[in-house]
């Protein structure tokens, strides 16, 4: 792969090898915080750092790739495809990171791990646009202090308390399904519901409507790019002229929502919001996406937009999130300073006598 072409995709301010080493070895909190700020500016870099955490920030695993992809001149920049791989039981998590090794970088040590040796010349990397591109309006949003958030762990504890959720039934393993390239522009048809409360599933201990029961082959329209691992010195003239391009694809709904909920569970609200809004671009009435997008917006201090999403839940086809959406709508009014509307909703919630009755009465004191 001609890695020079990737500068336009990933930008020049990428995570460097020395950053990974410093973060893993330094006790200087200010230095570590500076690196955290750098990775926070890019969801891709954040993914990469999570992967390096699985390898204890040991960059020695890159030695084999140094030999394979490194340039002949020590004065030039070194761009390399890095992979951080963690294998726990039957689960494997792979993150790919592109970063620079400056001219003054110390010589690579002998390989300490063989984890990355499978990243060979014909390796392909599929990147989703939602993982790489952050719309400016979302980029400018600011996460509110944790004390003012509705954290994912709070949602999980609430569901466990309400439904006595058993651990072995929470995380459903979804077999990965290859995306299908779009060959049509017609929206995916929906099957009319025959009940107000839909069938539910749980992913990462969080409730979701199982839309596979109510839509015919549900899929989310998004964009992906595939990069190959051919070293630059082995690419021919023709391949050098071919720029990677984003392609429209249909990703199976359950595959897409599972990755989205994993991201949300890690409190990465901006990235989660992008993915949830992508779902809503395909299915505007999707209750799952509306509810969790509302939570993201609430945690980003965008209370008016959050209320709009909670209203979409309440006015939607299924009632599964009505109670939670009503409560979060009241909380959004309260957080935005609209005390009168908040109290009105708290009164309605208390009178309804549901799960939030006690909390609503506390708010009314």
DRENDO-1510 file (C-alpha; in Angstrom, 1 decimal, always signed):
<recs>
REC; n; res; u; v; w
REC; 1; UNK; +0.0; +0.0; +0.0 .
REC; 2; UNK; +1.3; +3.4; -0.9 .
REC; 3; UNK; +1.0; +4.9; +2.6 .
REC; 4; UNK; +1.6; +8.5; +1.3 .
REC; 5; UNK; -1.9; +8.4; +0.0 .
REC; 6; UNK; -3.2; +8.0; +3.5 .
REC; 7; UNK; -2.2; +11.4; +4.7 .
REC; 8; UNK; -5.3; +12.9; +3.1 .
REC; 9; UNK; -7.5; +10.3; +4.9 .
REC; 10; UNK; -6.0; +10.3; +8.4 .
REC; 11; UNK; -4.4; +13.7; +8.6 .
REC; 12; UNK; -0.8; +14.5; +9.6 .
REC; 13; UNK; -1.3; +14.9; +13.3 .
REC; 14; UNK; -1.3; +11.1; +13.9 .
REC; 15; UNK; -0.4; +9.1; +17.0 .
REC; 16; UNK; +3.3; +8.5; +17.0 .
REC; 17; UNK; +5.2; +5.5; +18.3 .
REC; 18; UNK; +6.9; +7.7; +21.0 .
REC; 19; UNK; +3.5; +8.7; +22.2 .
REC; 20; UNK; +2.5; +5.1; +22.8 .
REC; 21; UNK; +5.8; +4.4; +24.6 .
REC; 22; UNK; +5.5; +7.6; +26.7 .
REC; 23; UNK; +1.9; +6.8; +27.7 .
REC; 24; UNK; +2.7; +3.3; +28.7 .
REC; 25; UNK; +5.9; +4.0; +30.6 .
REC; 26; UNK; +5.7; +7.6; +31.9 .
REC; 27; UNK; +4.5; +8.5; +35.4 .
REC; 28; UNK; +4.2; +12.1; +34.4 .
REC; 29; UNK; +0.4; +12.8; +34.5 .
REC; 30; UNK; +0.7; +16.0; +32.5 .
REC; 31; UNK; +2.5; +14.1; +29.7 .
REC; 32; UNK; -0.1; +11.3; +29.7 .
REC; 33; UNK; -2.9; +13.9; +29.7 .
REC; 34; UNK; -1.4; +15.6; +26.7 .
REC; 35; UNK; -1.4; +12.3; +24.8 .
REC; 36; UNK; -5.0; +11.6; +25.9 .
REC; 37; UNK; -6.0; +15.0; +24.5 .
REC; 38; UNK; -4.4; +14.1; +21.2 .
REC; 39; UNK; -6.2; +10.8; +20.9 .
REC; 40; UNK; -9.5; +12.4; +22.0 .
REC; 41; UNK; -9.4; +14.5; +18.9 .
REC; 42; UNK; -9.8; +11.5; +16.7 .
REC; 43; UNK; -12.0; +8.4; +17.2 .
REC; 44; UNK; -9.5; +6.4; +15.0 .
REC; 45; UNK; -6.6; +7.3; +17.3 .
REC; 46; UNK; -8.8; +6.6; +20.3 .
REC; 47; UNK; -9.5; +3.1; +18.9 .
REC; 48; UNK; -5.8; +2.6; +18.3 .
REC; 49; UNK; -4.8; +3.6; +21.9 .
REC; 50; UNK; -7.4; +1.1; +23.2 .
REC; 51; UNK; -5.7; -1.6; +21.2 .
REC; 52; UNK; -2.2; -0.7; +22.4 .
REC; 53; UNK; -3.6; -0.9; +26.0 .
REC; 54; UNK; -4.3; -4.6; +25.2 .
REC; 55; UNK; -0.6; -5.0; +24.4 .
REC; 56; UNK; +0.6; -3.1; +27.4 .
REC; 57; UNK; +1.8; -0.2; +25.1 .
REC; 58; UNK; +4.7; -2.5; +24.0 .
REC; 59; UNK; +5.7; -1.1; +20.5 .
REC; 60; UNK; +8.3; -3.8; +20.1 .
REC; 61; UNK; +5.7; -5.8; +18.3 .
REC; 62; UNK; +6.2; -3.5; +15.4 .
REC; 63; UNK; +9.7; -4.8; +14.7 .
REC; 64; UNK; +8.7; -7.3; +12.0 .
REC; 65; UNK; +6.7; -4.6; +10.2 .
REC; 66; UNK; +9.6; -2.2; +10.4 .
REC; 67; UNK; +11.6; -4.6; +8.3 .
REC; 68; UNK; +8.8; -5.3; +5.9 .
REC; 69; UNK; +7.5; -1.7; +5.3 .
REC; 70; UNK; +10.4; +0.5; +6.4 .
REC; 71; UNK; +12.0; +2.8; +3.7 .
REC; 72; UNK; +15.7; +2.5; +2.8 .
REC; 73; UNK; +16.5; +6.1; +3.8 .
REC; 74; UNK; +16.7; +6.8; +7.5 .
REC; 75; UNK; +16.1; +10.5; +6.9 .
REC; 76; UNK; +12.6; +10.0; +5.6 .
REC; 77; UNK; +9.4; +9.7; +7.5 .
REC; 78; UNK; +8.3; +6.1; +8.3 .
REC; 79; UNK; +4.6; +5.4; +7.8 .
REC; 80; UNK; +3.4; +2.0; +8.9 .
REC; 81; UNK; +0.1; +0.2; +9.4 .
REC; 82; UNK; +0.1; -0.9; +13.1 .
REC; 83; UNK; -2.2; -3.5; +14.6 .
REC; 84; UNK; -3.0; -3.9; +18.2 .
REC; 85; UNK; -4.5; -7.3; +18.9 .
REC; 86; UNK; -5.9; -8.7; +22.1 .
REC; 87; UNK; -7.1; -12.3; +22.3 .
REC; 88; UNK; -9.2; -13.2; +25.3 .
REC; 89; UNK; -10.9; -16.5; +25.2 .
REC; 90; UNK; -12.8; -16.7; +21.9 .
REC; 91; UNK; -13.0; -12.9; +21.5 .
REC; 92; UNK; -10.4; -11.0; +19.3 .
REC; 93; UNK; -10.3; -7.3; +19.1 .
REC; 94; UNK; -8.2; -5.7; +16.4 .
REC; 95; UNK; -7.4; -2.0; +16.0 .
REC; 96; UNK; -5.3; -0.6; +13.2 .
REC; 97; UNK; -3.2; +2.6; +13.8 .
REC; 98; UNK; -1.3; +4.7; +11.3 .
REC; 99; UNK; +1.6; +6.7; +12.9 .
REC; 100; UNK; +5.0; +8.2; +12.2 .
REC; 101; UNK; +8.4; +7.1; +13.3 .
REC; 102; UNK; +10.7; +10.3; +13.3 .
REC; 103; UNK; +14.2; +10.2; +12.0 .
REC; 104; UNK; +15.6; +10.2; +15.5 .
REC; 105; UNK; +13.6; +7.2; +16.6 .
REC; 106; UNK; +15.8; +4.6; +18.3 .
REC; 107; UNK; +16.4; +1.4; +16.3 .
REC; 108; UNK; +13.7; -1.2; +16.6 .
REC; 109; UNK; +14.3; -3.9; +19.2 .
REC; 110; UNK; +14.1; -7.6; +18.5 .
REC; 111; UNK; +10.5; -8.8; +18.3 .
REC; 112; UNK; +9.0; -9.5; +21.7 .
REC; 113; UNK; +5.6; -10.8; +20.5 .
REC; 114; UNK; +4.4; -12.6; +17.3 .
REC; 115; UNK; +1.0; -11.1; +17.5 .
REC; 116; UNK; +1.4; -8.9; +14.4 .
REC; 117; UNK; +3.1; -11.3; +12.1 .
REC; 118; UNK; -0.1; -12.2; +10.3 .
REC; 119; UNK; -0.4; -8.6; +9.0 .
REC; 120; UNK; +1.2; -9.5; +5.6 .
REC; 121; UNK; +1.3; -7.9; +2.2 .
REC; 122; UNK; -2.2; -9.0; +1.2 .
REC; 123; UNK; -3.9; -7.8; +4.4 .
REC; 124; UNK; -7.0; -5.7; +3.8 .
REC; 125; UNK; -8.4; -3.2; +6.2 .
REC; 126; UNK; -12.0; -2.0; +6.0 .
REC; 127; UNK; -12.7; +1.4; +7.5 .
REC; 128; UNK; -16.1; +2.9; +8.1 .
REC; 129; UNK; -16.7; +6.5; +7.4 .
REC; 130; UNK; -18.4; +7.0; +10.7 .
REC; 131; UNK; -15.1; +5.8; +12.4 .
REC; 132; UNK; -13.1; +8.4; +10.5 .
REC; 133; UNK; -15.2; +11.5; +9.9 .
REC; 134; UNK; -16.8; +13.6; +12.6 .
REC; 135; UNK; -19.2; +16.3; +11.5 .
REC; 136; UNK; -18.2; +19.7; +12.7 .
REC; 137; UNK; -21.4; +20.3; +14.7 .
REC; 138; UNK; -20.7; +17.1; +16.7 .
REC; 139; UNK; -17.0; +17.8; +17.0 .
REC; 140; UNK; -17.8; +21.2; +18.6 .
REC; 141; UNK; -20.0; +19.6; +21.3 .
REC; 142; UNK; -18.6; +19.4; +24.8 .
REC; 143; UNK; -19.2; +16.4; +27.1 .
REC; 144; UNK; -20.8; +17.6; +30.4 .
REC; 145; UNK; -19.2; +16.7; +33.7 .
REC; 146; UNK; -19.7; +13.1; +34.8 .
REC; 147; UNK; -21.9; +14.2; +37.7 .
REC; 148; UNK; -24.4; +15.6; +35.2 .
REC; 149; UNK; -24.3; +12.7; +32.9 .
REC; 150; UNK; -26.6; +9.7; +32.4 .
REC; 151; UNK; -23.8; +7.2; +32.3 .
REC; 152; UNK; -24.1; +3.9; +30.5 .
REC; 153; UNK; -23.3; +2.1; +33.8 .
REC; 154; UNK; -26.4; +3.8; +35.3 .
REC; 155; UNK; -28.6; +2.6; +32.5 .
REC; 156; UNK; -27.2; -1.0; +32.9 .
REC; 157; UNK; -27.8; -1.0; +36.6 .
REC; 158; UNK; -31.3; +0.3; +36.1 .
REC; 159; UNK; -32.1; -2.4; +33.6 .
REC; 160; UNK; -30.7; -5.1; +35.9 .
REC; 161; UNK; -32.8; -3.7; +38.8 .
REC; 162; UNK; -36.0; -3.5; +36.7 .
REC; 163; UNK; -35.8; -6.7; +34.9 .
REC; 164; UNK; -33.4; -8.8; +37.0 .
REC; 165; UNK; -31.3; -9.4; +33.9 .
REC; 166; UNK; -29.2; -12.5; +34.0 .
REC; 167; UNK; -25.6; -12.1; +33.1 .
REC; 168; UNK; -25.5; -15.0; +30.6 .
REC; 169; UNK; -28.4; -13.5; +28.5 .
REC; 170; UNK; -27.1; -9.9; +28.2 .
REC; 171; UNK; -24.4; -10.0; +25.5 .
REC; 172; UNK; -25.5; -11.6; +22.3 .
REC; 173; UNK; -22.8; -12.7; +20.0 .
REC; 174; UNK; -23.6; -11.6; +16.4 .
REC; 175; UNK; -21.7; -13.5; +13.7 .
REC; 176; UNK; -20.1; -10.9; +11.4 .
REC; 177; UNK; -21.8; -10.6; +8.1 .
REC; 178; UNK; -20.0; -9.1; +5.1 .
REC; 179; UNK; -21.5; -5.7; +4.0 .
REC; 180; UNK; -23.4; -5.8; +0.7 .
REC; 181; UNK; -22.6; -3.1; -1.8 .
REC; 182; UNK; -25.7; -1.0; -2.6 .
REC; 183; UNK; -27.2; -1.6; -6.1 .
REC; 184; UNK; -30.4; +0.3; -5.5 .
REC; 185; UNK; -31.8; +3.5; -4.0 .
REC; 186; UNK; -35.0; +2.1; -2.6 .
REC; 187; UNK; -35.5; +2.2; +1.2 .
REC; 188; UNK; -35.6; -1.0; +3.1 .
REC; 189; UNK; -39.3; -1.9; +3.5 .
REC; 190; UNK; -40.7; -2.3; +7.0 .
REC; 191; UNK; -43.2; -4.9; +8.1 .
REC; 192; UNK; -46.2; -3.4; +9.9 .
REC; 193; UNK; -46.2; -4.1; +13.6 .
REC; 194; UNK; -49.0; -6.1; +15.2 .
REC; 195; UNK; -48.3; -5.1; +18.8 .
REC; 196; UNK; -47.5; -2.0; +20.8 .
REC; 197; UNK; -44.6; -3.5; +22.8 .
REC; 198; UNK; -42.0; -5.0; +20.6 .
REC; 199; UNK; -39.8; -8.0; +21.2 .
REC; 200; UNK; -36.6; -7.0; +23.1 .
REC; 201; UNK; -33.0; -8.1; +23.1 .
REC; 202; UNK; -30.0; -7.0; +25.3 .
REC; 203; UNK; -26.6; -6.0; +24.0 .
REC; 204; UNK; -23.9; -5.2; +26.6 .
REC; 205; UNK; -26.7; -5.4; +29.2 .
REC; 206; UNK; -28.7; -2.6; +27.5 .
REC; 207; UNK; -32.2; -2.9; +26.1 .
REC; 208; UNK; -33.0; -2.8; +22.4 .
REC; 209; UNK; -35.9; -3.5; +20.2 .
REC; 210; UNK; -35.2; -6.5; +18.0 .
REC; 211; UNK; -36.0; -4.9; +14.6 .
REC; 212; UNK; -35.1; -8.1; +12.8 .
REC; 213; UNK; -38.7; -9.2; +13.8 .
REC; 214; UNK; -40.3; -6.1; +12.3 .
REC; 215; UNK; -38.3; -5.3; +9.2 .
REC; 216; UNK; -37.4; -7.3; +6.2 .
REC; 217; UNK; -33.6; -7.8; +6.1 .
REC; 218; UNK; -32.8; -4.5; +8.0 .
REC; 219; UNK; -29.6; -2.9; +7.0 .
REC; 220; UNK; -27.9; +0.5; +7.7 .
REC; 221; UNK; -26.7; +2.6; +4.7 .
REC; 222; UNK; -23.2; +3.8; +5.3 .
REC; 223; UNK; -19.8; +4.2; +3.6 .
REC; 224; UNK; -16.7; +2.0; +3.8 .
REC; 225; UNK; -13.2; +2.1; +2.3 .
REC; 226; UNK; -11.0; -1.0; +1.9 .
REC; 227; UNK; -7.2; -0.5; +2.1 .
REC; 228; UNK; -4.7; -3.2; +1.0 .
REC; 229; UNK; -1.4; -4.0; +2.7 .
REC; 230; UNK; +0.8; -4.0; -0.3 .
REC; 231; UNK; +4.1; -2.2; +0.5 .
REC; 232; UNK; +4.8; +0.9; -1.4 .
REC; 233; UNK; +8.0; -0.4; -3.0 .
REC; 234; UNK; +6.0; -3.3; -4.5 .
REC; 235; UNK; +3.2; -1.2; -6.0 .
REC; 236; UNK; +3.2; -0.6; -9.7 .
REC; 237; UNK; +2.4; +2.6; -11.5 .
REC; 238; UNK; -1.2; +1.7; -12.1 .
REC; 239; UNK; -1.9; +0.9; -8.4 .
REC; 240; UNK; -0.3; +4.2; -7.3 .
REC; 241; UNK; -2.8; +6.1; -9.4 .
REC; 242; UNK; -5.7; +4.4; -7.7 .
REC; 243; UNK; -6.9; +6.4; -4.8 .
REC; 244; UNK; -8.9; +4.6; -2.0 .
REC; 245; UNK; -12.6; +5.7; -2.3 .
REC; 246; UNK; -15.6; +5.5; +0.0 .
REC; 247; UNK; -18.2; +3.1; -1.3 .
REC; 248; UNK; -21.9; +3.0; -0.3 .
REC; 249; UNK; -22.7; -0.2; +1.5 .
REC; 250; UNK; -25.6; -1.8; +3.4 .
REC; 251; UNK; -24.4; -3.1; +6.7 .
REC; 252; UNK; -26.7; -5.6; +8.4 .
REC; 253; UNK; -28.6; -3.8; +11.2 .
REC; 254; UNK; -27.6; -6.1; +14.0 .
REC; 255; UNK; -24.0; -5.9; +13.1 .
REC; 256; UNK; -24.1; -2.1; +13.0 .
REC; 257; UNK; -26.1; -1.7; +16.2 .
REC; 258; UNK; -23.9; -4.0; +18.1 .
REC; 259; UNK; -20.7; -2.0; +17.3 .
REC; 260; UNK; -22.6; +1.1; +18.1 .
REC; 261; UNK; -23.7; -0.1; +21.6 .
REC; 262; UNK; -20.2; -1.2; +22.3 .
REC; 263; UNK; -19.0; +2.3; +21.6 .
REC; 264; UNK; -21.8; +3.8; +23.7 .
REC; 265; UNK; -21.1; +1.4; +26.6 .
REC; 266; UNK; -17.5; +2.9; +26.6 .
REC; 267; UNK; -19.0; +6.4; +27.1 .
REC; 268; UNK; -17.8; +7.6; +23.7 .
REC; 269; UNK; -20.8; +9.8; +23.1 .
REC; 270; UNK; -19.7; +11.7; +20.0 .
REC; 271; UNK; -18.8; +8.7; +18.1 .
REC; 272; UNK; -21.9; +6.9; +19.3 .
REC; 273; UNK; -24.0; +9.8; +18.2 .
REC; 274; UNK; -22.6; +9.8; +14.7 .
REC; 275; UNK; -23.4; +6.1; +14.3 .
REC; 276; UNK; -26.9; +6.5; +15.8 .
REC; 277; UNK; -27.6; +9.4; +13.5 .
REC; 278; UNK; -26.5; +7.2; +10.6 .
REC; 279; UNK; -29.1; +4.6; +11.6 .
REC; 280; UNK; -31.7; +7.4; +11.8 .
REC; 281; UNK; -30.8; +8.5; +8.3 .
REC; 282; UNK; -32.0; +5.0; +7.1 .
REC; 283; UNK; -34.8; +4.5; +9.7 .
REC; 284; UNK; -36.0; +7.9; +11.1 .
REC; 285; UNK; -38.4; +6.1; +13.5 .
REC; 286; UNK; -35.9; +3.7; +14.9 .
REC; 287; UNK; -36.6; +3.7; +18.7 .
REC; 288; UNK; -33.3; +2.3; +19.6 .
REC; 289; UNK; -31.3; +5.0; +17.8 .
REC; 290; UNK; -33.6; +7.8; +19.0 .
REC; 291; UNK; -33.4; +6.8; +22.6 .
REC; 292; UNK; -29.6; +6.3; +22.8 .
REC; 293; UNK; -29.0; +9.3; +20.6 .
REC; 294; UNK; -31.1; +11.3; +23.1 .
REC; 295; UNK; -28.8; +10.0; +25.9 .
REC; 296; UNK; -25.7; +11.0; +23.9 .
REC; 297; UNK; -27.1; +14.5; +23.3 .
REC; 298; UNK; -28.0; +14.8; +27.0 .
REC; 299; UNK; -24.5; +14.0; +28.0 .
REC; 300; UNK; -23.2; +16.5; +25.5 .
REC; 301; UNK; -25.4; +19.2; +27.0 .
REC; 302; UNK; -27.6; +19.4; +23.8 .
REC; 303; UNK; -30.8; +19.3; +25.8 .
REC; 304; UNK; -33.2; +20.6; +23.2 .
REC; 305; UNK; -32.1; +18.1; +20.6 .
REC; 306; UNK; -32.2; +15.3; +23.2 .
REC; 307; UNK; -35.8; +16.2; +24.0 .
REC; 308; UNK; -36.6; +15.9; +20.3 .
REC; 309; UNK; -35.2; +12.4; +20.2 .
REC; 310; UNK; -37.1; +11.4; +23.4 .
REC; 311; UNK; -40.3; +12.7; +21.8 .
REC; 312; UNK; -39.6; +10.5; +18.8 .
REC; 313; UNK; -39.5; +7.5; +21.1 .
REC; 314; UNK; -42.7; +8.4; +22.9 .
REC; 315; UNK; -44.5; +9.0; +19.6 .
REC; 316; UNK; -43.0; +6.0; +17.8 .
REC; 317; UNK; -44.5; +2.7; +16.8 .
REC; 318; UNK; -43.3; +0.8; +19.9 .
REC; 319; UNK; -43.8; +1.6; +23.6 .
REC; 320; UNK; -40.7; -0.2; +25.0 .
REC; 321; UNK; -38.8; +3.0; +25.8 .
REC; 322; UNK; -41.8; +5.3; +26.6 .
REC; 323; UNK; -41.2; +5.3; +30.4 .
REC; 324; UNK; -37.4; +5.9; +30.1 .
REC; 325; UNK; -37.9; +8.5; +27.4 .
REC; 326; UNK; -40.4; +10.4; +29.5 .
REC; 327; UNK; -38.1; +10.4; +32.4 .
REC; 328; UNK; -35.1; +11.6; +30.4 .
REC; 329; UNK; -37.3; +14.3; +28.8 .
REC; 330; UNK; -38.1; +15.6; +32.2 .
REC; 331; UNK; -34.4; +15.4; +33.2 .
REC; 332; UNK; -33.5; +17.3; +30.0 .
REC; 333; UNK; -35.9; +20.1; +30.9 .
REC; 334; UNK; -34.5; +20.3; +34.4 .
REC; 335; UNK; -30.9; +20.3; +33.1 .
REC; 336; UNK; -31.7; +23.1; +30.6 .
REC; 337; UNK; -33.2; +25.3; +33.4 .
REC; 338; UNK; -36.9; +24.9; +32.3 .
REC; 339; UNK; -38.1; +24.1; +35.8 .
REC; 340; UNK; -41.8; +24.5; +35.1 .
REC; 341; UNK; -41.9; +22.0; +32.2 .
REC; 342; UNK; -39.7; +19.6; +34.2 .
REC; 343; UNK; -42.1; +19.7; +37.2 .
REC; 344; UNK; -45.1; +19.1; +35.0 .
REC; 345; UNK; -43.5; +16.0; +33.6 .
REC; 346; UNK; -42.4; +14.8; +37.1 .
REC; 347; UNK; -46.0; +15.1; +38.3 .
REC; 348; UNK; -47.2; +13.0; +35.4 .
REC; 349; UNK; -44.5; +10.4; +36.0 .
REC; 350; UNK; -45.4; +10.3; +39.7 .
REC; 351; UNK; -49.1; +10.0; +39.1 .
REC; 352; UNK; -48.5; +7.1; +36.6 .
REC; 353; UNK; -46.9; +5.1; +39.4 .
REC; 354; UNK; -44.2; +3.4; +37.3 .
REC; 355; UNK; -40.6; +2.7; +37.9 .
REC; 356; UNK; -39.6; +6.4; +38.1 .
REC; 357; UNK; -42.4; +7.4; +40.6 .
REC; 358; UNK; -39.9; +7.6; +43.6 .
REC; 359; UNK; -37.4; +9.6; +41.7 .
REC; 360; UNK; -40.0; +11.9; +40.4 .
REC; 361; UNK; -41.4; +12.6; +43.8 .
REC; 362; UNK; -37.8; +13.4; +45.0 .
REC; 363; UNK; -37.5; +15.9; +42.1 .
REC; 364; UNK; -40.8; +17.5; +43.2 .
REC; 365; UNK; -39.6; +18.2; +46.7 .
</recs>
